[in-house]
Amino acid sequence: MKVKHIEAFQVKGITIRTNNQNEASPSSAQIGLLWHDFNEKVAPLMAPFSETYGVYTEYESDHTGDFDVIACTDTLSTQPTIELSSVNINRGQYAVFTASGPLPETVINLWMQVWQYFSDETCEHKRAFTTDFEHYEEGKVSVYIALEIE
């Protein structure tokens, strides 16, 4: 894990509302279907060299409450025929967890690292629960967790 300063940027994509309890059960999990819809409806509209993100925002409380997940991109080359959500990624300090490997296992393992890191009593950082995001690159995923400013 490393801490990075991120400048604000905007993304557009498809949104769902869920929680970790629902995502733990195959019968109520929605994130996999969200990415299926994104790959079918939004990915073909992406501009060359655009970036892919998974954004977590509108937290009800903490990791136990409901939150929005947006499968999104920073640049579209074509006007979408479906309505897309627009989300601002906040400027600030982020804890960054990065790994390479197959999806979705790599992302799931990274989130387990995030939860373990922030649940450790000796952790020197505190989650802001504002806007967190996954950044997908060729063969690599980074999870950015917004940090509270102390």
Buried (B, 14 or more C-beta within 10 A) or exposed (E): EEEEEBEEBEBBBBBBEBBEEBBEEEEEEBBEEBBEBBEEBBBEBBEEEBBBBBBBBBBEEEBEEBBBBBBBBBEBEEEBEEEBBEBEBBEBBBBBBBBEEEEEEBBEBBBEBBEEBBEEEEEEBEBBBBBBBBBBEEEEBBBBBBBEEE
